[in-house]
């Protein structure tokens, strides 16, 4: 297993796995397969351009991209103390082997390395018990619930907003 930051040269691998993820786990993503299937590779390459406040990280197993997670710092000056985790996925055949936890830890360490970032937020489908459990075990706490946050083929899903204080910031008790 190797975890590393993905670069524009990895765009084909990421696009392929992301499209698989959108088909396999439509309730886990805000984007749909239909929206992303027609994206040119150049858009994915652009998303993978090096930036100090964001990164997409992949886990390779036997030389094949098998999972990914993205983290980005909020762009607005007033919100730049926060980073957001989005788009986490591990191929179904490799779930339960610690890859998700390893990816999450990698993204969290990246967030801790960004000067001024003291909070990591994420949004997760409330019914995705494995993901919610993973995030809780990493220290994330629910700070909000959004009913009917996403509609997938007519099925409404509740979202949990979760956060983790880092770099010395205390997370308020709720």
trRosetta pair geometry for C-beta under 8 A, 3 or more apart (Angstrom, degrees):
i j d omega theta_ij theta_ji phi_ij phi_ji
1 59 6.1 -13 -165 -172 97 102
1 60 7.1 151 -154 78 45 53
1 61 5.6 -13 -99 -95 72 78
1 99 6.9 -147 -137 -103 135 90
1 102 7.0 44 150 104 140 173
2 59 7.2 157 80 -156 43 53
2 60 4.6 -11 60 56 95 104
3 57 6.1 29 -180 169 95 111
3 58 7.1 -175 -144 93 58 38
3 59 4.9 -23 -94 -99 83 75
3 60 7.7 -176 -78 16 33 71
3 102 5.9 -158 -49 144 144 109
3 103 6.4 -170 -126 -93 130 60
3 106 5.0 -131 147 -73 143 157
4 57 6.8 -167 104 -150 22 79
4 58 6.6 -18 63 59 65 78
4 60 7.5 -7 21 -1 99 112
5 50 7.9 62 145 -108 140 85
5 55 5.1 -63 -130 -167 109 124
5 56 7.2 99 -160 72 66 49
5 57 5.6 -52 -99 -99 48 75
6 10 4.2 -115 -159 77 94 146
6 13 7.8 -144 -136 77 122 113
6 14 5.8 82 -176 -63 159 131
6 48 5.2 -79 117 -134 95 119
6 55 7.9 141 38 178 71 78
6 56 4.7 -42 45 97 116 97
6 57 6.5 -178 -9 -111 86 19
6 58 4.8 73 -63 -11 109 113
6 68 7.1 -6 -27 -128 141 116
7 10 5.5 100 53 4 58 102
7 48 5.7 114 -177 153 18 117
7 50 7.2 -7 -119 -55 86 90
8 11 5.6 -7 -168 -35 50 113
8 45 4.0 48 -147 -156 97 87
8 46 7.8 51 -107 -50 106 25
8 48 4.9 165 -74 87 48 114
8 49 6.3 30 -58 -77 108 59
10 13 5.0 -54 -171 44 75 116
10 14 5.6 73 131 -24 90 104
10 48 6.4 -172 61 -149 93 159
10 58 6.7 -151 171 4 150 151
10 65 7.1 118 -169 -73 110 140
11 14 5.7 -60 -144 41 31 109
11 15 6.0 31 160 -21 68 108
11 41 5.3 105 128 -173 129 89
11 44 4.0 127 -157 109 101 110
11 45 4.4 -45 -67 -71 152 68
11 47 8.0 121 -116 52 98 93
11 48 5.8 -139 -77 11 84 143
12 15 5.9 -53 -142 36 27 110
12 16 6.3 27 159 -18 62 109
12 41 6.4 -4 -78 -132 71 126
12 44 7.9 135 -58 94 30 146
13 16 6.0 -61 -152 37 26 110
13 17 6.4 15 158 -9 65 110
13 58 7.3 53 117 -143 124 166
13 64 8.0 -176 -145 -163 117 54
13 65 4.2 114 165 -1 119 142
14 17 6.0 -62 -144 43 30 103
14 18 5.8 29 159 -20 68 111
14 44 5.9 170 85 -175 114 124
14 48 6.9 166 12 -68 160 130
14 56 6.8 45 -126 138 147 144
14 58 6.9 -115 -87 -76 93 132
14 65 6.7 -100 -74 167 52 166
14 68 6.3 77 -130 -82 92 159
15 18 5.8 -56 -140 38 26 110
15 19 6.3 26 160 -19 63 106
15 39 7.3 -146 -131 81 116 110
15 41 6.3 -85 -31 -113 159 75
15 44 4.8 -74 -66 -77 106 166
16 19 6.1 -57 -150 34 25 108
16 20 6.6 26 151 -17 61 107
16 65 7.8 120 69 65 103 124
17 20 5.4 -53 -151 37 36 115
17 21 6.2 41 149 -24 67 104
17 65 5.2 -106 -35 112 146 113
17 66 7.6 -161 -125 -115 139 13
17 67 7.7 -150 174 -85 144 16
17 68 6.4 125 104 -10 135 120
17 89 7.2 162 149 98 102 129
17 91 7.3 -83 -145 -68 105 99
18 21 5.3 -50 -147 34 34 116
18 22 6.4 35 154 -21 66 102
18 36 6.6 -99 127 155 115 152
18 44 8.0 -170 24 -118 145 124
18 68 7.2 -40 -72 46 86 145
18 87 7.5 -19 -122 -163 108 117
18 89 7.4 141 -110 35 55 153
19 22 5.8 -50 -147 33 33 111
19 23 6.7 29 154 -13 63 104
19 33 6.2 81 -155 -137 71 89
19 36 6.3 -158 -93 107 77 114
19 37 6.1 88 -127 -98 119 71
20 23 6.0 -62 -155 40 31 107
20 24 5.8 21 155 -14 69 118
20 91 7.4 1 119 -110 137 89
21 24 5.7 -61 -134 45 27 107
21 25 5.7 -35 -176 39 67 105
21 28 7.5 -86 171 78 96 124
21 29 6.8 96 130 -40 104 141
21 89 4.1 -20 -124 -145 138 163
22 25 7.4 -68 -111 62 15 65
22 26 6.3 50 179 -97 56 67
22 29 5.8 -72 -107 55 75 152
22 31 6.4 -64 -109 102 125 91
22 32 6.3 113 -173 -175 122 30
22 33 4.0 157 119 -73 120 75
22 36 6.1 168 -36 43 165 133
23 26 7.2 -6 -143 -56 16 92
23 33 5.2 60 -66 -83 72 145
24 92 6.3 -142 -171 -33 139 116
25 28 4.0 -4 147 17 116 125
25 29 6.7 99 104 -10 91 97
25 89 6.7 -178 43 -122 142 107
26 29 6.8 -80 -152 44 34 93
26 32 6.8 27 -144 -126 102 75
26 33 7.2 -65 -98 -17 101 100
26 152 5.3 137 130 -156 110 136
26 153 7.6 50 120 -8 150 109
27 125 5.3 67 150 -108 92 169
27 127 7.1 -40 154 71 141 116
27 128 7.0 174 114 -62 106 105
27 150 7.6 140 -149 100 62 134
27 152 5.5 -116 -90 12 71 163
27 155 7.8 -44 -98 95 113 125
27 157 5.9 153 -155 -87 99 154
28 89 7.1 120 117 -92 142 92
28 125 6.0 -99 -102 3 48 127
28 128 6.0 89 -100 -91 90 150
28 131 7.1 145 -130 -42 110 155
29 32 7.6 162 99 -76 108 34
29 87 6.8 44 -119 -112 103 63
29 89 8.0 -9 -64 -64 115 120
30 86 8.0 -39 14 -158 117 116
30 150 6.6 -126 -112 -107 67 128
31 35 5.3 -125 -167 75 86 131
31 36 5.4 63 155 -42 129 118
32 35 4.7 98 57 3 79 102
32 36 7.1 -177 86 3 42 90
33 36 6.3 -75 -145 49 28 96
33 37 5.6 41 162 -45 71 107
34 37 6.1 -38 -131 13 23 115
35 38 8.0 -95 170 34 23 92
36 39 5.3 -33 -161 -5 56 121
39 43 4.7 -92 -178 58 107 141
39 44 6.6 108 124 -40 124 90
40 43 5.5 110 66 -5 71 96
41 44 5.5 -55 -158 39 47 111
41 45 6.1 52 145 -24 74 104
42 45 5.3 -49 -144 36 35 117
42 46 6.4 42 153 -24 64 102
43 46 5.6 -50 -152 31 31 115
43 47 6.7 34 148 -20 62 103
44 47 5.6 -51 -153 32 36 114
44 48 6.6 24 152 -12 65 110
45 48 5.9 -68 -153 42 31 106
45 49 7.3 58 146 -50 63 81
46 49 5.8 -21 -161 -16 40 113
47 56 6.7 47 137 -25 98 141
48 56 5.8 -72 -106 41 77 125
50 55 8.0 8 -134 -102 55 89
51 54 4.7 16 80 46 123 88
51 55 7.2 -158 60 -64 78 64
52 114 7.0 130 150 -123 81 91
53 72 6.6 56 130 -163 84 62
53 73 3.4 -75 -175 28 109 126
53 75 7.9 128 111 -91 150 62
53 80 8.0 -58 -137 -153 145 95
53 83 7.7 -157 -176 -106 81 101
53 114 5.9 85 -119 -139 63 135
54 70 7.3 13 -175 -179 95 92
54 71 6.5 -168 -143 100 59 55
54 72 3.7 8 -112 -114 112 80
54 73 6.2 -120 -58 15 75 73
55 70 7.1 -166 99 -146 41 62
55 71 6.0 3 55 57 76 87
55 72 7.8 170 17 -79 41 61
55 107 7.8 -169 79 -121 100 74
55 110 5.7 -107 46 -171 135 154
56 68 6.1 4 178 -173 96 116
56 69 7.5 177 -153 90 57 36
56 70 4.5 -23 -103 -100 78 91
56 87 7.7 -29 -125 90 102 138
57 68 6.6 158 83 -153 47 64
57 69 5.5 -13 59 61 96 81
57 70 7.4 169 16 -88 68 39
57 71 7.7 11 -1 8 109 99
57 103 6.3 162 101 -150 113 83
57 106 5.2 -167 155 117 162 130
57 107 6.0 -151 26 -72 137 81
57 110 7.2 -161 -47 -29 135 148
58 65 5.0 -40 -175 -137 135 102
58 66 8.0 118 178 40 89 50
58 67 6.8 152 -156 85 60 51
58 68 4.8 -25 -100 -97 74 85
59 65 7.5 109 72 -154 44 56
59 66 5.6 -61 96 66 90 88
59 67 4.3 6 42 58 111 101
59 68 7.4 -152 13 -70 73 40
59 90 7.3 -4 50 -113 134 92
59 99 5.1 160 112 -161 165 104
59 102 6.4 94 -101 93 136 118
59 103 5.5 -89 -35 -71 120 103
60 63 6.1 0 175 -132 117 14
60 64 6.4 148 -154 66 75 27
60 65 5.8 -43 -96 -88 75 46
60 66 6.6 120 -132 8 25 91
61 64 6.1 -33 68 60 67 83
61 66 4.4 3 17 -7 108 150
61 94 6.2 178 1 -112 163 149
61 99 7.4 -57 -51 -97 124 136
65 68 7.0 14 179 -55 111 102
66 90 6.7 23 139 -155 83 70
66 91 4.8 -81 -164 10 76 120
66 94 5.2 36 170 16 130 162
66 99 6.6 -73 108 -154 113 159
67 88 7.8 13 -179 -174 99 68
67 89 5.9 -162 -144 101 70 58
67 90 3.8 -8 -102 -105 127 66
67 91 6.3 -115 -62 -3 76 72
67 94 7.0 -118 -40 87 114 132
67 99 5.1 138 7 147 155 124
67 100 6.8 -128 -160 -80 154 58
67 103 5.6 -109 126 -55 123 147
68 87 6.7 -31 110 133 103 103
68 88 7.3 -154 98 -133 54 40
68 89 5.9 11 50 52 77 89
68 103 7.2 149 -175 -144 11 141
69 85 6.4 -19 -179 -160 108 101
69 87 6.7 150 -143 91 38 76
69 88 4.3 12 -108 -106 92 84
69 89 7.7 175 -72 21 61 53
69 103 4.4 134 -7 159 126 114
69 104 6.5 165 -95 -79 169 49
69 106 7.3 138 57 71 127 103
69 107 4.9 -85 117 -50 130 137
70 85 7.2 141 83 -158 52 52
70 86 5.3 -32 75 70 104 77
70 87 4.6 29 19 54 112 122
70 88 7.8 -140 21 -63 62 60
70 107 7.7 72 114 -118 8 129
71 83 5.5 27 177 163 100 121
71 84 7.0 169 -151 82 57 42
71 85 5.2 -24 -97 -98 83 65
71 86 7.7 149 -92 21 35 67
71 107 4.4 146 -38 -162 131 103
71 110 5.8 144 63 86 144 126
71 111 5.7 -104 173 -63 147 98
71 120 7.4 -36 -141 -137 119 113
72 83 6.5 175 91 -157 27 79
72 84 5.7 -17 62 56 79 89
72 86 7.2 -21 16 20 103 112
73 80 6.1 34 163 -154 110 71
73 82 7.4 137 -154 92 60 44
73 83 4.9 -46 -94 -99 56 84
73 114 5.8 -165 -72 173 128 158
73 117 6.0 -107 -113 -84 107 123
74 79 3.8 -79 133 120 150 103
74 80 5.5 -137 81 -92 88 38
74 81 7.8 -14 44 44 120 41
74 82 4.8 38 -7 72 126 91
74 83 7.0 -136 -13 -92 73 31
74 84 6.7 88 -63 -18 79 104
75 79 7.7 24 56 74 41 105
75 80 7.2 -19 171 -90 10 89
76 79 4.5 50 72 30 103 102
76 80 6.6 -145 87 -45 46 79
77 80 5.6 -31 -142 -11 28 122
79 82 5.5 -47 175 34 80 113
80 116 6.4 7 125 127 99 130
80 117 7.8 -92 153 -84 63 73
81 116 5.9 -103 -106 158 65 83
81 117 6.2 147 -169 -123 41 38
81 118 5.3 -21 179 31 101 93
81 119 6.2 53 129 21 87 100
82 117 6.9 101 -119 -143 6 83
82 118 7.9 -50 -79 59 50 59
82 119 4.7 -33 -109 79 78 104
82 120 7.4 148 -163 -98 68 23
82 121 5.8 9 -173 -1 119 111
83 111 4.5 -151 53 -127 156 111
83 114 6.6 115 -65 46 133 150
83 117 5.0 23 -28 -152 109 137
83 119 7.3 172 26 91 66 53
83 120 5.1 -24 71 -110 95 73
83 121 7.4 171 85 25 43 69
84 120 7.5 154 -94 -162 20 62
84 121 5.3 -28 -107 72 71 89
84 122 6.6 132 -165 -89 64 53
85 88 6.5 13 160 -41 108 115
85 104 7.6 28 -144 -130 155 78
85 107 5.7 84 -113 143 110 148
85 120 6.1 43 -25 176 102 108
85 121 7.4 -162 19 92 76 39
85 122 4.2 -26 61 -87 100 115
86 122 7.1 -179 -70 -132 52 83
86 123 7.8 15 -103 38 85 88
88 100 6.9 79 165 -145 119 91
88 103 6.6 144 -143 115 102 133
88 104 7.0 25 -129 -78 146 86
88 131 7.4 139 85 -133 124 115
90 94 5.7 -113 167 88 102 99
90 95 5.4 130 100 -86 118 74
90 99 4.8 133 -129 93 133 120
90 100 4.8 -93 -22 -64 139 88
90 103 7.2 -164 -70 2 103 143
91 94 5.0 59 71 22 91 106
91 95 7.5 -141 92 -36 44 79
92 95 5.7 -34 -150 -6 38 117
94 97 5.4 -73 -178 29 70 131
94 99 5.5 27 139 0 115 149
95 99 7.5 -94 -104 44 37 110
95 100 7.1 28 -131 -26 74 121
95 130 7.5 13 -174 173 128 158
98 101 5.2 -56 -158 45 63 114
98 102 5.7 67 144 -27 83 103
99 102 5.6 -56 -147 38 32 112
99 103 6.3 32 155 -19 66 105
100 103 5.8 -54 -147 37 30 110
100 104 6.2 29 155 -18 65 108
100 131 7.9 -120 -172 -108 146 67
100 134 5.6 -57 127 -132 126 157
101 104 5.7 -55 -145 38 30 112
101 105 6.2 32 155 -19 65 106
101 134 6.3 -139 -79 -149 76 106
101 137 7.8 -45 -111 94 112 125
101 138 7.4 179 -137 -71 79 110
102 105 5.8 -53 -146 36 29 111
102 106 6.4 33 153 -22 62 106
103 106 5.6 -55 -150 33 31 114
103 107 6.4 28 154 -16 66 105
104 107 5.8 -56 -149 37 31 109
104 108 6.2 31 153 -19 66 107
104 134 6.5 170 -30 156 160 114
104 135 7.5 -150 -139 -94 147 60
104 138 5.7 -100 139 -81 135 159
105 108 5.6 -55 -145 37 31 112
105 109 6.3 32 155 -19 65 104
105 138 7.4 -148 -74 -126 69 121
106 109 5.9 -54 -150 35 29 110
106 110 6.5 32 149 -20 62 104
107 110 5.5 -52 -151 34 34 115
107 111 6.5 36 150 -21 65 102
107 120 8.0 120 130 -148 99 145
108 111 5.6 -50 -150 33 35 113
108 112 6.5 36 151 -20 65 103
108 120 6.4 -87 -117 -23 76 169
108 138 6.9 -159 -54 179 151 128
108 164 7.4 -33 -124 95 115 153
108 166 7.2 -180 -169 -92 89 143
109 112 5.5 -51 -148 35 35 114
109 113 6.6 35 152 -22 63 106
110 113 5.7 -60 -155 33 33 112
110 114 7.2 37 149 -30 64 99
111 114 5.9 -50 -158 18 38 113
111 117 5.5 -119 -178 124 78 145
111 120 5.0 22 179 -81 171 118
111 166 6.2 104 116 46 111 166
112 117 7.5 -126 -99 85 21 110
112 166 5.4 -118 -92 171 83 134
112 167 6.0 163 -138 -59 73 94
114 117 4.2 43 85 1 108 130
117 120 7.6 51 163 -67 115 75
117 166 6.9 8 122 75 86 119
117 167 6.6 118 91 5 60 146
118 165 6.6 -4 158 -159 81 72
118 166 5.9 -160 -157 71 40 67
118 167 4.7 -105 -110 68 73 110
118 168 6.8 -59 -134 62 113 71
118 169 3.7 99 163 -25 118 134
119 163 5.9 -10 -173 -169 104 113
119 164 7.0 154 -156 79 57 47
119 165 5.8 -29 -101 -108 76 52
119 166 6.7 176 -82 24 23 82
119 169 6.1 -63 -59 80 84 154
119 171 7.9 124 -116 -97 98 87
120 140 7.7 -81 93 -98 100 101
120 163 6.8 156 83 -155 49 60
120 164 4.7 -8 57 57 98 99
120 166 6.1 47 -12 -11 100 125
121 161 6.8 -12 -166 -174 108 88
121 162 7.0 151 -155 85 58 49
121 163 4.8 -23 -99 -99 74 86
121 164 7.9 -171 -74 21 35 66
122 135 6.6 -133 67 -124 137 139
122 140 6.8 -35 36 -136 112 152
122 161 7.8 167 86 -153 40 48
122 162 5.3 -16 62 63 85 96
122 163 7.7 168 20 -82 63 43
123 146 7.8 -14 -145 25 117 132
123 149 7.5 -156 -178 166 127 152
123 159 5.1 3 -175 -179 103 125
123 160 7.1 161 -154 79 54 46
123 161 5.6 -23 -101 -101 79 64
123 162 7.5 164 -93 19 28 77
124 128 5.8 -112 171 61 98 122
124 131 5.1 -165 -156 122 132 124
124 132 5.8 168 114 -78 141 72
124 135 6.3 -149 -24 -11 155 153
124 159 6.9 143 71 -157 30 74
124 160 5.3 -20 63 58 85 97
124 162 6.4 4 11 3 111 123
125 128 4.3 85 72 -11 98 108
125 131 7.3 74 49 56 80 140
125 150 7.2 -68 -98 41 96 134
125 157 5.2 -38 -138 173 101 134
125 158 7.5 101 -163 75 58 51
125 159 6.3 -53 -100 -104 39 65
125 160 7.8 24 113 14 9 84
126 132 7.0 47 -147 -72 41 140
126 145 6.9 39 -80 -139 137 98
126 157 7.2 171 31 175 85 80
126 158 4.1 -17 17 93 136 100
126 159 6.4 -161 -29 -116 88 10
126 160 4.9 114 -88 -33 80 97
127 157 6.5 -100 13 -143 116 97
127 158 7.3 108 -27 48 86 86
128 131 4.1 10 128 28 117 117
128 132 6.1 139 90 -20 71 88
129 132 5.6 -55 -140 40 32 111
129 133 6.0 35 159 -21 66 108
130 133 5.8 -58 -149 37 26 112
130 134 6.4 29 153 -21 63 106
131 134 5.6 -52 -149 34 33 113
131 135 6.4 28 156 -15 66 106
132 135 5.9 -58 -148 39 30 108
132 136 6.2 30 154 -19 65 108
132 160 6.5 66 -112 39 111 153
132 162 7.9 167 -133 -55 71 146
133 136 5.8 -54 -144 37 29 111
133 137 6.2 28 158 -19 64 108
134 137 5.9 -60 -149 36 27 109
134 138 6.6 19 154 -14 63 109
135 138 5.8 -61 -151 39 32 109
135 140 4.0 -41 165 48 93 139
135 162 5.4 66 151 119 141 166
136 139 7.8 120 -180 -11 30 7
136 140 6.1 -84 -82 66 33 81
136 141 7.7 75 -121 -92 71 43
136 162 7.9 -104 -70 -139 63 142
138 164 7.0 -48 119 -88 94 150
139 164 5.2 82 104 -129 98 114
140 162 4.1 49 162 159 119 121
140 163 6.4 150 -151 70 81 15
140 164 4.7 -68 -93 -55 66 101
141 162 6.4 162 77 -153 25 79
141 163 6.3 -33 59 62 76 69
141 164 7.3 129 10 -84 74 56
141 171 6.1 127 29 152 135 147
141 174 7.3 158 148 20 126 118
142 145 7.0 21 179 -60 122 82
142 160 5.1 -65 -121 -168 107 113
142 161 7.0 97 -157 71 63 53
142 162 5.5 -46 -91 -95 49 79
142 174 7.9 -106 91 64 70 149
143 161 5.6 -65 66 103 80 98
143 162 6.9 132 10 -122 80 27
143 163 5.3 0 -4 14 131 114
143 174 6.3 171 -122 -47 68 153
144 160 7.4 148 85 -163 53 48
144 161 3.9 7 60 44 100 123
145 158 6.2 -2 -175 178 97 114
145 159 7.3 158 -160 83 49 51
145 160 6.0 -23 -105 -105 69 62
145 161 7.4 -136 -66 15 25 83
146 149 4.0 77 109 -78 113 115
146 158 6.6 161 81 -162 52 63
146 159 4.4 -6 57 57 107 98
146 160 7.9 -162 21 -73 78 18
146 161 6.7 75 -18 -30 106 102
147 156 7.6 28 168 154 73 124
147 158 5.3 -29 -114 -109 49 95
148 151 7.1 9 -167 -64 80 91
148 156 4.4 -34 -116 -163 74 127
148 157 7.6 99 -128 55 26 35
148 158 7.2 -1 -23 -86 32 61
149 157 6.1 -61 57 93 85 76
149 158 6.2 84 4 -151 104 28
149 159 3.5 -38 42 -3 169 113
150 156 7.5 145 80 -154 45 49
150 157 4.6 -17 64 55 93 110
150 159 6.5 89 -8 -53 100 111
151 154 6.7 9 -180 -107 101 13
151 155 6.9 152 -157 70 58 38
151 156 5.5 -25 -100 -94 78 62
151 157 7.4 -174 -82 12 29 81
152 155 5.3 -28 68 60 78 95
152 157 6.5 29 5 -18 105 122
163 171 6.7 165 108 -132 103 118
164 171 7.1 -63 -152 -76 29 139
165 169 4.3 -133 -161 92 104 88
165 170 6.0 14 173 178 170 9
165 171 3.8 -146 -17 -53 121 87
166 169 6.7 21 57 34 34 100
